[in-house]
Amino acid sequence: MHKLISFKNVGLSFSSKDCFHDFSTEIYPGSRIAIIGKNGSGKSSLLKILSRKLQPSSGQVMIPDDLLIGSVEQIISDYYELSGGQKLNKKLTEALALSPELLLLDEPTNHLDLANRKSLIRMLQHYQGTLVIVSHDRELLRKCTSILWHLDDNQIHQFSGSYDDYMRDIKQKRVQVEKKLSLLKNEKKATHTQSMHEQGRAAKSKAKGKKSIENKRWTKMTAGSKMMKAEKSQGKKLKAIDTQKQHLSDQLASLRLPEVIVPKFSLNSSRIVAGSVLSISNADIGYSKEKTVLKNVNLLLSFKDRVAISGKNGSGKSTLLMAILGKETVFKTGDWHLPKVEQIGYLDQHYSNLDSTVSVIDHLRKVKNNWNEQDLRRHLNDFLFRKNDEVLNIVSNLSGGEKARLSLCLIAADPPKLLILDEISNNLDLETKEHVIQVLKVYPGAMIIVSHEEDFLDEIGIDSKYEIKDCLISLV
């Protein structure tokens, strides 16, 4: 049991950006904290503050001197001969060998295959110390953490519960605030109408008063006082309503939800047609007759079929994809009926389909050279590229989330007959992952996806799941 870790008015900024400010909290022994937020918001830097590798720009962080800390960073630069999953396992083993009271993990499920991912989650569920994880993995967040720190809009919002609970809470609060704003809008309208009636009555009273004064039955002072009192009362009420509206509007702004993409697929292409899309029979795949990676592969995809492929790292998933894409380095036997290469869309976690020197709008212009400027901008707008600087930005300046949105934007503009996705959900923040899900759910063609995230696969509506094991691919 370690002493409290305390944050007092902590802020962090760099020359190019502000991450967060005025953050105060206490970490109790046994806490299980998830740090979430957009890529680049400062999550990894917050972990570095906890591991004593980085000093905050302002405020004070009090970490007990005798606290034993184990830490695994997202990018592991040593152990070059090992795969990503093997590197993580080795680093995690070294960190746990210290018997740490505080364990810090940065995106630990990235690059893990399904078996290692499940093993990691089980291990973390049984870890007895204090756990702080940066992650975009919903299953990990749901099963291994109970407190959220959400970095958003230069602030850290704290919440007790899972990510699903957090989003549900925000949505409920937004509905409540929007209802109150609607009621205030109606109240202001009613007050304004009442004010107009009062002014009408006051005008009549003034005319009546003037006549009464002439008849010596009502003083001028009494008439003026009555009008001023009515106007002052209505003015106070309208001002109070405006103050309440501003307060509720500020609340609404703080309850930010990810923007929704409603993709429009350009279906005037002849690529999306009903019937068989892909057929592989009795195939061996490898890099030579002597170096076979997969044996006796049988795979059939029809129009709109969605297939997920899993397997341990190095089992042959990427080799299968390269064979379908017609890569000359891959050796294959058997019966193959595939779409033409130009009818296959391929998207990986590195966005190798994009040219780093080309702008957002010029990427789309290459795909749809018959669209005018208005059509191009309208389609980009659907994928949240709206301002001039967003539309004209070149790919090398885009964030990972923006590259993902642009890739999906291009696919929607000219949908391929077959879409292949290779570990697309790796490295995506939760907001971008939601955008990817929104688009893939309504994608109209056939799909093959390699992924180890079961939640992600369920949300995009996978029909069949195959597993590669011992050189064989089988339905699970």
C-alpha positions, 0 to 999 in steps of 0.5 A: 500500500503506497502513500497518496499520489497528489496533483495540485493545479497541474498544467502541461504545455509545450512551445507548439501546444497546450495540453491541459491546465489546473488539474487537481486530484489524488490517486489512492492505492489500488486505483485503476485509471484509464487515460483517454483522449485524441491522439496528441492531446498529452496522454503519454506525457501525463504518464511520463509525469507519473513516471518522473521522466517529465516535469509539469509546466505548472502546479505540483505533483507529489509522488512518494519517494519510495514508490516502486514504479513499473512502466512500459512505453508505447514505442519500444526501441530496443529488442530489434529482433522481436515482433511488436507483441514479443517486445511488449511481453518482454518489457512487461515481464521486466516491469512486473519483476520489480513488483511495482506498486504503480504500473504505467502502460501506454497502449499495451494492446497495440500489435498484440494478437488475440491470444496475447491480448486476452492474456494481458487483460486477464493479467491486468484484472488480477494485478493488485497494485495501482494501474494507470493505462493509456488506451483506446481499447474499449474491452481493456477499458471496460474490464480493467479500469474503473476511473477515467481521465479524459483529456479534452479541450485542454482540460482533464475530466474525471469520471468513475466508471467505464468508458461506456458509462462515461459516454452514456452519462455525457449523452444523458446530460446533453439531452437534459441541457438541450431540453432546458435550453428548449424550455428557456427559448419558449419562455423567452418567446412567451416573455417577449410576447407578454412584454409586447402586450404590456407595452400595448397596455401601457400605451393605452394607459398613457393615452388614458392617463393623458385624458385623465390629466386633462380631466384632473383625475390622474397625475402625470407622475402616476402614469409614467411610474406605471409604465416604467415599472412594467418595462423594468419588470419585463427587462429583468426577466429577459435578462435572467433568461439570457443569463440562464441560456448562456450558462446552459450553453457553456454546459453544453459546450463542455459536454462534447461528443464526437462528431458523426460522419454520415457517409454517402457512397458514390454507387454509380460505379459498376464495381459493386455488383451482386454475386461472387466476389472472391473464390480460392480453392485448394491453395497453398501460399508462401514465398516459394515451393519450399517456403509454404506459409498457408496450406489448402486454403479455401475461401469464398466471398459473395457480395456484401460478405464481411469476413474477419481473419485472426491468428497469432503474429507471424501466422500468415495473415498478411501473406494471405492479404498480399496474395489476394492483392496479387503481389508478385513476391507471394507464391501461390497454387490452386484455383483463384478467382479474384477481382481486378487489382483496381477493384480492390481497396486496401487500407492499413494502419500506416495509410500507405494508400496516401501520398504524403505530398498531396493535399486532401482535396487533390487526393479526392480529385484524382479519384473523381476527376469528373467532379466540380469543386462544389461536389468535391467540397460537399463530399469532403464536408461529409468526412469533416474536412470543412475549412479551407486549411483542412481541405488544402492541407497536405497529407504529411501534416495530417494527424492519424485520425485525419488520415483515416477519415481521408482514406475512408472518404476516398473509398466512399467516393469510389467504392471498391468491389472488395475492401481489405483492412489490415489492423486498421483499428490499431493506433486510432483514438476512440473518436476516430475509431467511432468514425471508422465504425460509422463508415464501415457499418454502411459500406456496400461491398464485400470486406476482409478485415484483419483485427484482434478487437472483438468489440470493433468487429462486432460493431461493424457487423462481421458475418464470419470469422476465420482463424489461421493456426498451424498453416491452416485457415478455418471457420470459427 
